[in-house]
C-alpha cells in the first residue's frame, strides 16, 4: 500500500514548496534565485523548523525595519515577504511604505551618442555592444534576456525577435527596426555561428556572462563620452520614449513583459507629470473600450 507523503508545515518545508511552485508557474531561474537570496535574509533570525502557525510575522517585519540598510532595501525585503505570505494565504499582510524612486534614463543627447554607428576600424566587442544597445532601445528587453538570445531567435526578414527566457517565463515576439536589422546582419556576417548558438557571444563564441555584459556596456558608453553605464537604463529610456511618442500603454505592458498594468503605471509616474497624464488618458480609453465590449 502506498503511503502518502507527510505534509511539511515547517517554514523550511513551505519555503521549498514556494520555490518549486514559482518555478512550476514559469518564473525563471534568476527570479527564483532572487527569492531565495532575499527570503534567506528575511528569515535569518527565524528557526526554519518552526511551523508556519507559530511564526510571528510582525516580529520578522520589525527585524527587517531594524536593519541598518536603505529604505528601498527594506521595502524590497518586505515586498518578497508579502509575496510569500500571500502564497501561504496569510490574511494579515505586513504594511510597507512604497519607496517611489525617480528612475534615471539616458538623455536624448546621450542616446544620440550611443546609437551612433561605430567606425569601420571598430573592434568586435564594440560593434557587438552597439547592436545590443540598439536592440534594447527597440524592444526594451532585459539584460538577462539579451544573454539568452540564440541566432535562430532573430528573424532578419521580418524584423522579429523571439525571446524565450524572460523574467515571467513567457515567450515574447517583439518587432525591431530596420536599422537594428541591418546592424545585426552585418554583425552576423562577421560573427558567423550555428543557428543554435548565442547571438551575443564573447570572442570564444561562449555565452556572455552577466559581468562581461556589464563591463562591455560600461566600456562602450564611456568611450562615447557617456558616464551612465547601466544597460537597464536603456530599458527605462525605451519606456520613456514609448510614452513620449504616444505609445499605447497596453502595448508597452506587452513589450516590457509585465503581467499587469501596475508596473507600466509605475514607469509613467517616475518620468514626469505630463507622461502620467497621458498614461491615465490611455488607461481611461482602455477601460471604456473594455466596458463597451462587456455590454455587447
Buried (B, 14 or more C-beta within 10 A) or exposed (E): EEEEEEEBEBBBBBBEBBBEEBBEEEBBEEBBEBBBEBBEBBBEEBEEEBEBEEBEBEEBBEBBBEEEEEEEBBBBBBEBBBBBBEEBEBEEBBEBEEEEEEBEBBEEEBBEBBBEEBEEEBEEBBBBBBBBBBBBBBBBBBBBBBBBBBBEBBBBEEBBBBBEBBBBBEEBEBEBBEBBBBBBEEBBEEBEEEEEBBBBBBEEEEBBEEEBBBBBBBBBBEEBEBEBBBBBBBBBBBBBBBBBEEBBBBEBBEBBBBEEBEBBBBBBBBBBEEBBEBBEEBBEEBEEEEEEEEEE
